[in-house]
Amino acid sequence: MEINALLSSRWVTEFHKRWVRGKNVLLHGNVADQFLVNDEYQDMQKFLGRFFQSKGYELIVEYDFVEGFRVPDEKRSLFNRLSGDRRRAADSPGAQERAVLPESPSTAAGASAAAGQPRQKPVAGGAPRELSVAQQARSANRVDTFEDFAAIERLLRQTKHATAVVVHFGDRLVANTKQQQEPERKALVCLMKAMQEAVRATIPQGPVAGYKNMLVIVGSHLEAVPEWLLRENTFIELLEVSRPRTDERMTFLRKRIQTFQGGRELEAEPDAVERAAVEFGNLTDGFTWWDLEAVRRTSVVEQISVGSMRELIDFYKFGDRDDPWEKLGRERVNESRRALENRVIGQTEAVNAVVQMIKAAREGVTMAVEDKGGGRPKGVFFFVGPTGVGKTELAKALTELIFTREDAFARFDMSEYAEQHAAEKLAGAPPGYVGYDEGGLLTNRVRERPFSLLLFDEIEKAHPRLMDKFLQILDDGRLTDGKGRTTYFSQTVIIFTSNIGSGKRLQERLASPEPMSYEEVQKHYLQAVRSHFHRKLRRPELLGRLGENILVFDVLRPEYVVGIFEKFLGLLSKSLQRKRQMILELPDDSLRDHISRLMAQPENRMLGGRRIRALLESLVERPLNAWLFDNPDVGSRVRVTYSQSTGKVRFDDESTA
């Protein structure tokens, strides 16, 4: 088989080079997929079988520790003789007819099919065949891996018959990669010896003269193969089987265009097909061949034309055509500033930046379409500033504005992710670790609600290792969990919040007679953030990903205290109207003035609007509920005033006016 590099996956070309060099190969990564080989899609088994057949190998053997060896029927006698299987008497009556493979009808048929032979029908009523010792061992749920690997070593040592051995599930050979029991270690040493024998011996004659017998180990997870088996092992080379590249994904669409919904009509316009192929290649970054095939089936089943490529890919990723971003009408976007400023008072800079993000997401014009498939989140912000100034409130207001659903808001308290293993809580533990079956909290959440706003609160408290996960999300817009499932973040808004810089130094500045300008506050917090990422986290690259999206929230200014006061009192008034059909009134400014005086104190200002709410809860909310309980027959209006002499709030209705 001559490999055409222009019509084949890159790793296929690299595999051919390893064969020429006489090296054994461990294939890892996307090994369970379909691959482009000379402009034809093939799975791993078919490719390896055809490859070695085309090179003239006389014996091609497949092995896994569940079924054992698989060889074509016509090669069984040769296999038995070359492998020197000591577990059976080779010269006993009927030995040539007994196969090394388990002789169930399904297995025998599968072996014939794998060898390109027609499936054989089982003989009805036939007597059961005699089982070899190896088969009896497997029937007792015991696999003698050492004897199997010893047979492989003998196959690869001889040079009279060109032999290739493919070991499947090579990442499942041991239960623990760090420490193996003696039987496991003995078997692996035998496998290592097989590698050496294959490389040392040269085939003297025949179609493969001058080349080597070859061992190919196939396993998805390289980390599940014991390191000592591979470290400084010159007899085997590692080769990663990657997912389809952009050009391969484009080839998939071109070759299958007729089988997509609307593909036949599109095929009449070559330029349209090429545009669709380019868009398909960009939007499916990271997809396997099976994913691409699933997109094709989705197109047909859901009647989504290949001409509407983004709609098709988004539906495949998220399973929902009801895209809230597309429902953001121009009028609603124009009203967004007023809606946000009503919720978050005194944070003009932050509101302006968020409004710009909404407009950009609404229009969808972005450089990411060409290089990353438009997979990045719709918006990413880093909110930093004093506590209680509206960071979380702005996130909630933005969620309500865009997604109109409360369950679209997800908050993750980063103080719960301070330990080193915290990343596993978000993305899921790897196989074999506690929590693997549960998946990740973040990945599960986004798969269930792809249209979401994700708030990572107090990000400075998270373990630095967690930042690697965020880097992947910000760069590629996707994250793979411990189970290998990919979660897409392209429809989310991500907000990090932080109080970095809200320490003693800032409190001293706020307590000084001369107030800080917003520019001074901004400079203070930006310096604190940069220092944190460079010196403490040592993740300056994450700071680069955030770019200009670090928004500094201003300290609570005296002129905004009354506005926040009225906002919270308005919420209390609405609740009173709804529960008791009563109207809350402030006949004078006594309560407003008292709250303003309290908030002029530096220790209260540092707590921001949260402190105003706490003061109103203690001064008004709880006393009001007690007064209503003690006075069930009050009128329809409640007047609230504050008395400096008593330091308490007084409640009156029409009857006491």
Residue pairs with C-beta under 8 A, 6 or more apart in sequence:
1 38
1 50
1 51
1 54
1 55
2 38
3 12
3 13
3 16
3 37
3 38
4 38
4 39
5 13
7 36
7 38
7 39
8 35
8 36
8 37
8 38
8 39
9 35
9 36
9 37
9 241
9 242
9 244
9 245
9 248
10 242
10 245
11 27
11 35
11 239
11 240
11 241
11 242
12 35
12 36
12 37
12 47
14 239
15 25
15 27
15 51
15 239
16 51
18 25
18 237
18 239
19 25
19 51
19 55
19 211
19 214
22 199
22 202
22 211
22 212
23 199
23 235
23 236
23 237
24 195
24 198
24 199
24 214
24 215
24 216
24 217
24 235
24 236
24 237
25 214
25 215
25 216
25 217
25 236
25 237
25 238
25 239
26 170
26 216
26 217
26 218
26 219
26 222
26 225
26 230
26 236
26 237
26 238
26 239
27 44
27 216
27 217
27 218
27 219
27 239
27 241
28 171
28 218
28 219
28 220
28 221
28 222
28 225
28 238
28 239
28 240
28 241
29 220
29 222
29 240
29 241
29 242
29 243
30 220
30 241
30 242
30 243
30 288
31 44
31 218
31 219
31 220
31 241
32 44
32 220
33 43
33 241
33 243
33 244
33 288
33 289
33 290
34 41
34 42
34 43
34 289
34 290
34 293
35 41
35 42
35 43
35 44
35 47
35 241
35 289
36 244
36 248
36 251
37 47
37 50
39 251
41 289
42 50
44 218
44 241
45 62
45 114
45 166
48 60
48 164
48 166
48 216
49 60
49 114
49 115
49 116
52 60
52 164
52 214
53 60
55 162
55 207
55 208
55 211
56 162
56 206
56 207
56 208
57 162
57 163
57 164
57 208
58 78
58 161
58 162
58 163
58 206
59 71
59 75
59 78
59 79
59 82
59 155
59 161
59 162
59 163
59 164
60 71
60 72
60 75
60 163
60 164
60 166
61 69
61 70
61 71
61 79
61 152
61 155
61 163
61 164
61 165
61 166
62 69
62 70
62 71
62 114
62 165
62 166
62 168
63 69
63 70
63 148
63 152
63 165
63 166
63 167
63 168
64 167
64 168
64 169
65 143
65 145
65 148
65 169
65 172
65 173
66 143
66 169
67 101
67 102
67 107
68 100
68 101
68 102
68 134
68 135
68 138
68 143
68 148
69 79
69 83
69 100
69 101
69 148
69 151
70 101
70 110
70 111
70 114
71 79
71 100
71 101
71 111
71 115
72 111
72 112
72 114
72 115
72 116
72 117
73 99
73 111
73 112
73 115
73 117
76 96
76 99
76 100
77 96
78 161
79 100
79 155
80 88
80 90
80 95
80 96
80 100
81 90
82 154
82 155
82 158
82 161
82 163
83 100
83 151
83 152
83 154
83 155
84 151
84 154
85 100
85 132
85 134
85 151
86 147
87 132
87 133
87 134
87 144
87 147
88 95
88 98
88 132
88 133
88 134
89 95
94 130
97 129
98 129
98 130
98 132
99 108
100 132
100 134
101 107
101 108
101 111
102 131
102 135
102 138
103 129
103 131
103 135
105 122
108 120
108 122
109 119
109 120
112 118
112 119
112 120
113 119
131 139
134 144
134 147
134 148
137 143
137 144
145 173
145 183
145 184
145 187
146 183
146 186
146 187
146 190
148 187
149 187
149 188
149 190
149 191
149 194
150 190
152 165
152 167
152 190
152 191
152 194
152 215
153 190
153 191
153 193
153 194
153 197
155 163
155 165
155 194
155 213
156 163
156 165
156 194
156 197
156 198
156 201
156 213
156 214
156 215
157 194
157 197
157 198
157 201
158 201
158 213
159 201
159 202
159 203
159 204
159 213
162 203
162 206
162 207
162 208
162 211
162 213
163 213
164 213
164 214
164 215
164 216
165 194
165 213
165 214
165 215
165 216
166 216
166 217
166 218
167 191
167 215
167 216
167 217
167 218
168 218
168 219
169 218
169 219
170 217
170 218
170 219
170 225
171 219
171 220
171 221
171 222
171 224
171 225
172 219
172 224
173 184
173 187
173 188
173 191
173 225
174 180
174 184
174 188
174 226
175 184
177 223
177 224
177 225
177 226
177 227
180 188
180 226
188 226
188 229
191 229
192 229
192 233
192 235
194 215
195 215
195 233
195 235
195 236
196 235
197 213
198 212
198 213
198 214
198 215
198 235
199 212
199 235
201 212
201 213
202 210
202 211
202 212
203 209
203 210
203 211
203 212
203 213
215 236
217 225
217 236
219 225
222 238
222 240
230 236
230 238
243 286
243 287
243 288
244 252
244 287
244 288
244 289
244 292
246 281
246 282
246 285
247 281
249 280
249 281
249 284
249 287
249 292
250 277
250 278
250 280
250 281
252 280
252 289
252 292
253 260
253 273
253 276
253 277
253 280
253 281
253 306
254 273
254 277
256 263
256 296
257 263
257 266
257 267
257 273
257 276
257 306
258 264
258 267
259 296
259 300
260 266
260 296
260 299
260 300
260 305
260 306
261 299
261 300
261 302
261 303
261 304
261 305
261 306
262 299
262 305
262 306
262 307
263 306
266 272
266 273
266 276
266 305
266 306
266 307
267 273
272 307
276 306
276 307
276 309
279 309
279 310
280 306
280 309
280 313
282 369
282 370
282 371
282 372
282 373
282 374
283 309
283 310
283 313
283 373
283 374
283 375
284 291
284 292
284 295
284 313
284 373
285 372
285 373
285 375
285 476
286 476
286 478
286 486
287 295
291 316
294 316
295 312
295 313
295 316
298 304
298 312
298 315
298 316
299 305
299 306
299 312
302 315
304 311
304 312
304 315
305 312
306 312
310 374
311 321
314 323
314 491
315 321
317 450
317 488
317 490
318 450
318 451
318 488
318 491
319 450
320 450
320 451
323 451
323 491
324 402
324 403
324 404
324 451
325 361
325 362
325 364
325 378
325 402
325 451
325 491
328 358
328 361
328 362
328 402
332 401
333 355
333 358
333 359
333 362
336 355
336 358
336 401
337 351
337 352
337 355
339 397
339 401
340 351
340 354
340 355
340 394
340 397
340 398
340 401
341 348
341 351
342 567
343 390
343 393
343 394
343 396
343 397
343 567
344 350
344 351
344 390
344 393
344 394
344 397
345 390
345 560
345 563
345 564
345 567
345 609
346 389
346 390
346 554
346 556
346 557
346 559
346 560
346 563
346 564
347 389
347 390
347 394
347 553
347 554
349 518
349 522
349 551
349 552
349 554
350 383
350 390
350 394
350 551
350 552
350 553
351 394
353 381
353 549
353 551
354 379
354 381
354 394
354 398
357 378
357 379
357 381
357 493
358 379
358 398
358 401
358 402
360 366
360 379
361 378
361 379
364 374
366 374
368 374
368 375
368 376
372 475
372 476
372 477
374 490
375 476
375 477
375 478
375 488
375 489
375 490
376 474
376 475
376 476
376 477
376 489
376 490
377 473
377 474
377 477
377 489
377 490
377 491
377 492
377 493
377 494
378 490
378 491
378 492
378 493
379 493
379 494
379 549
380 474
380 493
380 494
380 495
380 545
380 546
380 549
381 493
381 494
381 495
381 496
381 549
381 550
381 551
382 459
382 495
382 496
382 497
382 498
382 529
382 546
382 549
382 550
382 551
383 391
383 394
383 395
383 495
383 496
383 497
383 498
383 551
383 553
384 391
384 497
384 498
384 499
384 500
384 501
384 525
384 528
384 529
384 550
384 551
384 552
384 553
385 391
385 499
385 502
385 521
385 525
385 552
385 553
385 554
385 555
386 499
386 502
386 506
386 553
386 555
386 556
386 606
386 607
386 608
387 499
387 502
387 606
387 607
387 608
387 610
388 556
388 607
388 608
388 609
388 610
388 611
389 553
389 554
389 555
389 556
389 608
389 609
390 553
390 608
390 609
391 497
391 553
392 411
392 455
392 457
392 497
393 609
395 409
395 453
395 455
395 495
395 497
396 409
398 453
398 493
398 495
399 406
399 408
399 409
399 453
399 493
400 406
402 408
402 453
402 493
403 409
403 451
403 452
403 453
407 449
408 449
408 451
408 452
408 453
409 452
409 453
409 455
410 445
410 449
410 452
410 453
410 454
410 455
411 455
411 457
412 426
412 441
412 442
412 454
412 455
412 456
412 457
413 457
413 458
414 456
414 457
414 458
414 459
414 460
414 461
414 462
414 466
415 458
415 461
416 422
416 425
417 423
417 425
417 426
417 461
417 462
417 463
417 466
418 461
418 462
418 463
419 463
420 463
420 465
422 462
422 463
422 465
422 466
423 463
423 465
423 466
423 468
423 469
424 430
424 433
424 435
424 440
424 482
425 435
425 440
425 441
426 440
426 441
426 442
426 443
426 466
426 469
427 440
427 442
427 443
427 469
427 479
427 480
427 481
427 482
428 435
428 436
428 438
428 439
428 440
428 443
428 444
428 481
428 482
428 483
429 435
429 436
429 438
429 482
430 436
430 482
431 482
431 483
433 482
436 482
436 483
439 481
439 482
439 483
439 485
440 481
440 482
442 454
442 479
442 487
443 479
443 481
443 485
443 487
444 481
445 452
445 454
446 452
446 454
446 487
446 488
446 489
446 492
447 485
447 487
450 488
450 491
450 492
451 491
451 492
452 491
452 492
452 493
453 492
453 493
453 494
453 495
454 489
454 492
454 493
454 494
454 495
455 495
455 497
456 462
456 470
456 494
456 495
456 496
456 497
457 497
458 497
458 498
458 499
459 496
459 497
459 498
460 498
460 499
460 500
460 532
464 536
464 537
464 538
464 539
467 537
467 539
467 542
469 479
470 542
471 539
471 541
471 542
471 545
472 478
472 479
473 479
473 489
473 494
474 494
474 542
474 545
474 546
475 545
477 488
477 489
477 490
478 486
478 487
478 488
478 489
478 490
479 486
479 487
479 489
480 486
480 487
481 487
498 529
500 525
500 528
500 529
500 532
501 524
501 525
501 527
501 528
501 529
502 606
505 524
506 524
506 606
507 602
507 603
507 606
509 516
509 520
509 524
510 516
510 555
510 602
510 605
510 606
511 602
516 524
516 555
518 554
521 552
521 554
521 555
522 552
525 552
526 550
526 552
529 543
529 550
530 543
533 539
533 540
533 542
533 543
534 540
534 543
555 605
555 606
555 608
556 564
556 599
556 605
556 608
556 609
558 596
558 599
558 600
561 595
561 596
561 599
561 612
562 592
562 596
564 609
564 612
565 592
565 595
565 596
565 612
565 616
568 609
568 612
568 613
568 616
569 584
569 586
569 616
569 620
572 584
572 616
572 620
572 621
572 624
573 583
573 584
576 582
576 583
576 584
576 624
576 638
577 583
577 584
580 628
581 636
582 634
582 635
582 636
582 637
582 638
583 636
583 637
583 638
584 638
584 640
585 637
585 638
585 639
585 640
586 592
586 639
586 640
586 641
587 639
587 641
588 641
590 641
590 642
590 643
590 644
591 619
591 620
591 640
591 641
591 642
591 649
593 642
594 619
594 642
594 644
595 612
595 615
595 616
598 604
598 615
599 605
599 611
599 612
599 615
604 611
605 611
607 614
619 642
619 648
619 649
620 640
620 649
623 648
623 649
623 651
624 638
624 640
624 651
627 651
628 634
631 653
634 653
634 655
635 653
635 654
635 655
636 653
636 654
637 653
637 654
638 651
638 652
638 653
639 651
639 652
639 653
639 657
640 649
640 650
640 651
641 649
641 650
641 652
642 648
642 649
642 650
643 649
643 650
